[in-house]
Amino acid sequence: MKILGQEDKGMRNNTPIQPRLALLVCAVMFSCFTIPGQAQQTLQVLHNHVRPAVASRQAVPLGLLPPNQRMNLAITLPLRNQLELTSLLDRLYDPTSPDYRHFLSVAQFTEAFGPTRQDYQAVVQFAKANGFTVTDTPPNRLLVDINGTVAQVERAFHVVMRVYQHPTENRTFYSPDREPSLDLSVPVAHIAGLNNFSIPRPGARRGPGGQQLQSNAGSGPGGAFLGSDMRAAYYGGSVLTGSGQAVGLLEFSGYSLSDVQLYFTNAKQPLNVPIHNVPLDGVNPGSWTNSNWEAEVVLDIDQAISMAPGMTQVRVYIAPPFLDVDVFNKMATDNLAKQLSCSWWWSPDDPALDDPIFQEFAAQGQTLFVISGDLGAYTGSDSTDESYPGEDIYVTTVGGTELTTNGAGGPWESETAWNYSGGGRSDDGFPIPAWQVPVINSSNAGSTTKRNSPDVAAEAAFDNYICYDGGVCQLNWGGTSFATPRWAGFMALVNQQAMANGYSPVGFLNPTLYSIGQGVEYNNDFHDITSGNNNNGAGQSYNAVVGYDLVTGWGSPNGQSLINDLGLAPAVTLSATSLAFGNQVINTTSAAKMVTLTNTGTAPLSLNSINTSGSFAIFSKTCGTTVGVGAKCTVKVTFTPTLLGKLTGTLSFSDNAPNSPQTVVLSGTGVLPATLIPATATYAAQVIGTTSLPKTFTLTNNQTVMLSSIGISTTGDFAVSATTCTTSLAAKGKCTISVVFKPTATGNRTGKLSVSDSAKNSPQTVVLSGTGV
């Protein structure tokens, strides 16, 4: 069936236009007089394939695409049960929900939300019936990839494929002359690849005019930053390397592996992460036509690996331009990389095209980081703002900063906004998500109705080192496309820790990010960027302010603290770091002292063991094998000395918190049941027959029971002159005894003070001595 306006096809076949139109009009008129009740075939008309420049005739038509030219297209199908999927995504990222981070497999997602098998097969059969070669049928059933000639495209979708002069760029583009329609009752969302009006472009670029480095804190050639400097500044540790994790990179160009190798050679660092290419739609991963495009691929690989040098792999997904839906869908159906990065931007036919796949990422626990762009504040046009796909509500958008470190390869010192950092309100009208609503205020000037970007940021200034284009190495490169793979690499560290602790990956980051940003841990988890702006010279600008802003989002990552709060790490807080038991009679047990353990982290705490050492023992505990988030338990410890003197030990908790084991220092002193001190006393020389000044001795009852049957006696030239002691002494009580020296002869005189009582170590004695003169 034909529709009005397809006269260009008649010219291709050397058929006069006017007779064909006349025949078509007759056919239409005949259809108006068909027998009542006869079924009429209605074409399904699609939308958002014809650019405004074509529809408004701003783009000048130059001719027709050759009918035998072959095209790769992707027929996309809508999701099923969208309301239920939206509800599920809310629950997956709500810490109070039993579904929290219980992510779906590809098969589970497809069964619940993908097109039915019957509908999908109908689309496949439609493609085959129209002469197309079906090149791929992904398992989530969201796409049917096809290849066919221009003539087949025109017949199947009732369009004319024209060549136009681009209205703002010095090139031509192809496009259908009208919205496609197809003879198919199964709903179709879009046909990707029908035009090349907007070419995807990378964000990376060299500084204007080869400007000088803005910092000299990097450890690379000329003081430029290397990816390893970002690891030192934003992570600062060595334990986490991304082990067991993969990063997936979206690319629209091939690259040279030798450029990656050269980068790490010049950086004097090992390259131990396998790099796996995933070419799509016939792309050659080893070829490129634009050196800047090749540079983007190489730096994405370099930066991700540098942040997480122990990853299992980097997966480089390479697709031809205009089929972004293919590469995103492949990332989803592979479901191997839980952290994904896109350093490219474009102006889409339909801004909703990729959104179903982004929702699948979120449902499967995958995180997609996207550049915010490098042209400053958004002006309202995604064709110039580099805002898509970063403005989608299911991606985490990365802005740019200018970083200062404490010396080459040193720790983070300070950070300001990079004035090229893209940011602002959604150009394509994506609505503001619920998690962003509470943080919009007059200070950050965000929109209360549209999605605001970016969400986070990292170093992106023109002070980075790269190698590209078959061996060219340069300084002065920058862009949010450096910051974005750095965040993907950082996320590999987060997921390594989460999964090592037995938890699922973090998944879509933003609900958690915005919760942290509004919580007490914000300044521990992020470097809040509060100075600078993204003035793009077009009259629009946003300032970096305290908290969230439209230049740097929440800021840059602050190492292990953010990793703990993102990666479902439990955290142990103890009510005391030490317990002092004081004096305790040997071979008796003290009263119990208590320590309270609180899980202040973001995931349940698994307790492996609780142990004591030395003369200390666990009296009782309420701690089981698991302590929930925010929950508490107690351990009571006693002291039973078997030796005299100061004794020490520990109470240790072994668990799955990052700082395990946690310890409490224990101390106490083993003492006798009763003590008389000091144990010796020497009097000064004393004239025979005269009495010295008294010396005082203290009797202490160290027991928890009364000391009874107390008797005091002296020997030699010594006598009790006064005492506060009676025949009994209360538990833990003390009394004093004063003794004088009255020599009866010259020379050295000795004696003893003795106290007899009910204690097991009775009598307690003091050796006395003095000199008679």
Buried (B, 14 or more C-beta within 10 A) or exposed (E): EBEEEBBBBBEBEEEEEEEBBEEBEEEEEEEEEEEEEEEEEEBEEBEBBBBEBBEEEEBEBEEBBEBEEEBBBBBBBBBBEEEEBEEBBBBBBEEEEEBEBEBBEBEEBBBBBBBEEEBBBBBBBBBEEBBBEBBBBBBBBBBBBBBBBBBBBBBBBBBBBBBBBBBEEEEBBBBBBBBBBBBBEBEBBBBBBBBBBBBBBBBBBBBEEEEEBBBBBBBBEEBBBBBBBBBBBBBEEEEBBBBEBBBBBBBBBBBBBEBBBBBBEBBEBEBEBEBBBBBBBEBEBEEBEBEBBBBBBBBBBBBBBBBBBBBBBBBBBBBBBBBBBBBBBBBBBBBBBBBBBBBBBBBBBBBBBBBBBBBBBBBBBBBBBBBBBBBBBBBBEBBBBBBBBBBBBBBBBBBBBBBBBEEBBBEBEEBBBBBBBBBBBBBBEBEBBEBBEEBBEEEBBBBEEBBBBBBBBBBBBBBBBBBBBEEEBBBBBBBBBBBBBBBBBBBBBBBBBBBBBEBBBBBBBBBBBBBBBBEEBBBBBBBBBBBBBBBBEBEBBBBBBEBBBBBBBBBBBBBBBBBBBBBBBBBBEBEEEEBEBEBBBBEBBBEBBBBBBBBBBBBBBBBEEBEBEBBBBBBEBEBEEBBEBEBBBEBBBBBBBEEEEEBEBBBBBBBBBBEBBBBBEBBBBBBBBBBBEEEEBEBEEBEEEEBBEBBBBBBBBBBEEEBEEBEBEBEBBBBBBEBEBEEBBEEBBBBEBBBBBBBEEEEEBEBBBBBBBBBEBBBBBBEBBBBBE
